[in-house]
């Protein structure tokens, strides 16, 4: 019995010591100053101006691609070159190319005649004669289409206001000469859709300009 009492007394003393330690720990937590972050525990998400400038320098800004929706991207450079060289509307050039959707040698739907067959090249901005490259007649088709657009634009601009009123716009004027309906070389009358298709693509390229 005395041994049991002694063990019980030792247990109560142990519990009293442990309880005191627990109370001290709680008191320390309650009274601790949390206005200062412990070193190594908290890492700020804020970045300094120097850090921001370093991040910006590492980010490469991709330039917006001009006429990014053009369906023949591998031909774009050639078409734009001849558009600018001749002075033709480049958006209309791209739109006609897509609407014609022609195979090699007919990319712009330009049908060969004696003048076309004699055409071997063009004179560049330096006055040098340049023969068309071996590119499936893309350059030759583009150059002839560009001249057709330029000359028809000059004709359209020379019309009186009354004469212009006969057409919806220049694309309508161009269509009647470039892709007339019920043409002999268009037995399925695909030219009926030419104006609508060209206008749709022209609007798309105007947004990407």
Secondary structure as a PSIPRED ss2 file (coil, helix, strand):
# PSIPRED VFORMAT (PSIPRED V4.0)

   1 X C   1.000  0.000  0.000
   2 X H   0.000  1.000  0.000
   3 X H   0.000  1.000  0.000
   4 X H   0.000  1.000  0.000
   5 X H   0.000  1.000  0.000
   6 X H   0.000  1.000  0.000
   7 X H   0.000  1.000  0.000
   8 X H   0.000  1.000  0.000
   9 X H   0.000  1.000  0.000
  10 X H   0.000  1.000  0.000
  11 X H   0.000  1.000  0.000
  12 X H   0.000  1.000  0.000
  13 X H   0.000  1.000  0.000
  14 X H   0.000  1.000  0.000
  15 X H   0.000  1.000  0.000
  16 X H   0.000  1.000  0.000
  17 X H   0.000  1.000  0.000
  18 X H   0.000  1.000  0.000
  19 X H   0.000  1.000  0.000
  20 X H   0.000  1.000  0.000
  21 X H   0.000  1.000  0.000
  22 X H   0.000  1.000  0.000
  23 X H   0.000  1.000  0.000
  24 X H   0.000  1.000  0.000
  25 X H   0.000  1.000  0.000
  26 X H   0.000  1.000  0.000
  27 X H   0.000  1.000  0.000
  28 X H   0.000  1.000  0.000
  29 X H   0.000  1.000  0.000
  30 X H   0.000  1.000  0.000
  31 X H   0.000  1.000  0.000
  32 X C   1.000  0.000  0.000
  33 X C   1.000  0.000  0.000
  34 X C   1.000  0.000  0.000
  35 X C   1.000  0.000  0.000
  36 X C   1.000  0.000  0.000
  37 X C   1.000  0.000  0.000
  38 X C   1.000  0.000  0.000
  39 X C   1.000  0.000  0.000
  40 X C   1.000  0.000  0.000
  41 X C   1.000  0.000  0.000
  42 X C   1.000  0.000  0.000
  43 X C   1.000  0.000  0.000
  44 X C   1.000  0.000  0.000
  45 X C   1.000  0.000  0.000
  46 X C   1.000  0.000  0.000
  47 X C   1.000  0.000  0.000
  48 X C   1.000  0.000  0.000
  49 X H   0.000  1.000  0.000
  50 X H   0.000  1.000  0.000
  51 X H   0.000  1.000  0.000
  52 X H   0.000  1.000  0.000
  53 X H   0.000  1.000  0.000
  54 X H   0.000  1.000  0.000
  55 X H   0.000  1.000  0.000
  56 X H   0.000  1.000  0.000
  57 X H   0.000  1.000  0.000
  58 X H   0.000  1.000  0.000
  59 X C   1.000  0.000  0.000
  60 X C   1.000  0.000  0.000
  61 X C   1.000  0.000  0.000
  62 X C   1.000  0.000  0.000
  63 X C   1.000  0.000  0.000
  64 X C   1.000  0.000  0.000
  65 X C   1.000  0.000  0.000
  66 X C   1.000  0.000  0.000
  67 X C   1.000  0.000  0.000
  68 X C   1.000  0.000  0.000
  69 X C   1.000  0.000  0.000
  70 X C   1.000  0.000  0.000
  71 X C   1.000  0.000  0.000
  72 X C   1.000  0.000  0.000
  73 X H   0.000  1.000  0.000
  74 X H   0.000  1.000  0.000
  75 X H   0.000  1.000  0.000
  76 X H   0.000  1.000  0.000
  77 X H   0.000  1.000  0.000
  78 X H   0.000  1.000  0.000
  79 X H   0.000  1.000  0.000
  80 X H   0.000  1.000  0.000
  81 X H   0.000  1.000  0.000
  82 X H   0.000  1.000  0.000
  83 X H   0.000  1.000  0.000
  84 X H   0.000  1.000  0.000
  85 X H   0.000  1.000  0.000
  86 X H   0.000  1.000  0.000
  87 X C   1.000  0.000  0.000
  88 X C   1.000  0.000  0.000
  89 X C   1.000  0.000  0.000
  90 X H   0.000  1.000  0.000
  91 X H   0.000  1.000  0.000
  92 X H   0.000  1.000  0.000
  93 X H   0.000  1.000  0.000
  94 X H   0.000  1.000  0.000
  95 X H   0.000  1.000  0.000
  96 X H   0.000  1.000  0.000
  97 X H   0.000  1.000  0.000
  98 X H   0.000  1.000  0.000
  99 X H   0.000  1.000  0.000
 100 X H   0.000  1.000  0.000
 101 X C   1.000  0.000  0.000
 102 X C   1.000  0.000  0.000
 103 X C   1.000  0.000  0.000
 104 X C   1.000  0.000  0.000
 105 X C   1.000  0.000  0.000
 106 X C   1.000  0.000  0.000
 107 X C   1.000  0.000  0.000
 108 X C   1.000  0.000  0.000
 109 X C   1.000  0.000  0.000
 110 X C   1.000  0.000  0.000
 111 X C   1.000  0.000  0.000
 112 X C   1.000  0.000  0.000
 113 X C   1.000  0.000  0.000
 114 X H   0.000  1.000  0.000
 115 X H   0.000  1.000  0.000
 116 X H   0.000  1.000  0.000
 117 X H   0.000  1.000  0.000
 118 X H   0.000  1.000  0.000
 119 X C   1.000  0.000  0.000
 120 X C   1.000  0.000  0.000
 121 X E   0.000  0.000  1.000
 122 X E   0.000  0.000  1.000
 123 X E   0.000  0.000  1.000
 124 X C   1.000  0.000  0.000
 125 X C   1.000  0.000  0.000
 126 X C   1.000  0.000  0.000
 127 X C   1.000  0.000  0.000
 128 X C   1.000  0.000  0.000
 129 X E   0.000  0.000  1.000
 130 X E   0.000  0.000  1.000
 131 X E   0.000  0.000  1.000
 132 X C   1.000  0.000  0.000
 133 X C   1.000  0.000  0.000
 134 X C   1.000  0.000  0.000
 135 X C   1.000  0.000  0.000
 136 X C   1.000  0.000  0.000
 137 X C   1.000  0.000  0.000
 138 X H   0.000  1.000  0.000
 139 X H   0.000  1.000  0.000
 140 X H   0.000  1.000  0.000
 141 X H   0.000  1.000  0.000
 142 X H   0.000  1.000  0.000
 143 X H   0.000  1.000  0.000
 144 X H   0.000  1.000  0.000
 145 X H   0.000  1.000  0.000
 146 X H   0.000  1.000  0.000
 147 X H   0.000  1.000  0.000
 148 X H   0.000  1.000  0.000
 149 X H   0.000  1.000  0.000
 150 X H   0.000  1.000  0.000
 151 X H   0.000  1.000  0.000
 152 X H   0.000  1.000  0.000
 153 X H   0.000  1.000  0.000
 154 X H   0.000  1.000  0.000
 155 X H   0.000  1.000  0.000
 156 X H   0.000  1.000  0.000
 157 X H   0.000  1.000  0.000
 158 X C   1.000  0.000  0.000
 159 X C   1.000  0.000  0.000
 160 X C   1.000  0.000  0.000
 161 X H   0.000  1.000  0.000
 162 X H   0.000  1.000  0.000
 163 X H   0.000  1.000  0.000
 164 X H   0.000  1.000  0.000
 165 X C   1.000  0.000  0.000
 166 X C   1.000  0.000  0.000
 167 X C   1.000  0.000  0.000
 168 X C   1.000  0.000  0.000
 169 X C   1.000  0.000  0.000
 170 X H   0.000  1.000  0.000
 171 X H   0.000  1.000  0.000
 172 X H   0.000  1.000  0.000
 173 X H   0.000  1.000  0.000
 174 X H   0.000  1.000  0.000
 175 X H   0.000  1.000  0.000
 176 X H   0.000  1.000  0.000
 177 X H   0.000  1.000  0.000
 178 X H   0.000  1.000  0.000
 179 X C   1.000  0.000  0.000
 180 X C   1.000  0.000  0.000
 181 X C   1.000  0.000  0.000
 182 X C   1.000  0.000  0.000
 183 X C   1.000  0.000  0.000
 184 X C   1.000  0.000  0.000
 185 X C   1.000  0.000  0.000
 186 X C   1.000  0.000  0.000
 187 X C   1.000  0.000  0.000
 188 X C   1.000  0.000  0.000
 189 X C   1.000  0.000  0.000
 190 X H   0.000  1.000  0.000
 191 X H   0.000  1.000  0.000
 192 X H   0.000  1.000  0.000
 193 X H   0.000  1.000  0.000
 194 X H   0.000  1.000  0.000
 195 X H   0.000  1.000  0.000
 196 X H   0.000  1.000  0.000
 197 X H   0.000  1.000  0.000
 198 X H   0.000  1.000  0.000
 199 X H   0.000  1.000  0.000
 200 X H   0.000  1.000  0.000
 201 X H   0.000  1.000  0.000
 202 X H   0.000  1.000  0.000
 203 X H   0.000  1.000  0.000
 204 X H   0.000  1.000  0.000
 205 X H   0.000  1.000  0.000
 206 X H   0.000  1.000  0.000
 207 X H   0.000  1.000  0.000
 208 X H   0.000  1.000  0.000
 209 X C   1.000  0.000  0.000
